[in-house]
Amino acid sequence: MAAHEILAATNAVVTLDVALPGIVWPWFVTMNMWAKSIGTGVIFMLFILIEKCTQNQLRS
């Protein structure tokens, strides 16, 4: 690596931690997590019920 490339890499500016004025994210993140957890729970319960129904049919 050339010296100017090393210097350019060490002078990087992090911009992901900059707060944007007027944008409130906590409610959006909270609702996103609730939606994901509910959706995951529904799919998980669906697979459990399908498995139980197929096991009961095999026993009969």
N, C-alpha and C positions, 0 to 999 in steps of 0.2 A: 504494500500500500504506500502510496506517495504521501509526503508530508502534508500537502494541502488537503488530501482526502481525510487524513486523521484529524486535522484541525477543523474541517467542516463537520465531521461527525461529532466532535466534542462540543461544538457550538449549537447543537440542536435545541430547538425550542419546543417544549411540551405544550400543546394547545388543548388537550382533551380535558384538562381540569379547570378550564375557564368557565365561570358561571355566566350564562346568558341572561341578560335582564328581561324580565317579563315572562320567562318560561318557568313553570312550576312542574317538576317531574314527579314528585313523590306519589301523587294520586294515580298517575298513569302506571307507574311501576307496581304499585299495590294492586291495582285492578288487573294488570297483566298477570301477576303471580296468582291471584285468585282464580282467574279464568283458566290458567294452565293447570292448577291443582284440581279444580272441578272437572275439567276435561280428562285429566289423567285418571282420576278416581272413577269416572263413568266408564272409561274404556277398561280399566282394571277389573271393575265389578262385572262388566259384560263378559270378559274372558273367564272369570271365575264361574259365573252362572252357566255359560256354555259348557265348560268342563264338567260341572256337576250334573247338568242335564244329560250329557253324553254318557257319563258314568252310570247314571240311573237307568238309562235305556239299555245299556249293555248288560246290566244285572237282571233286567226283567226278561 
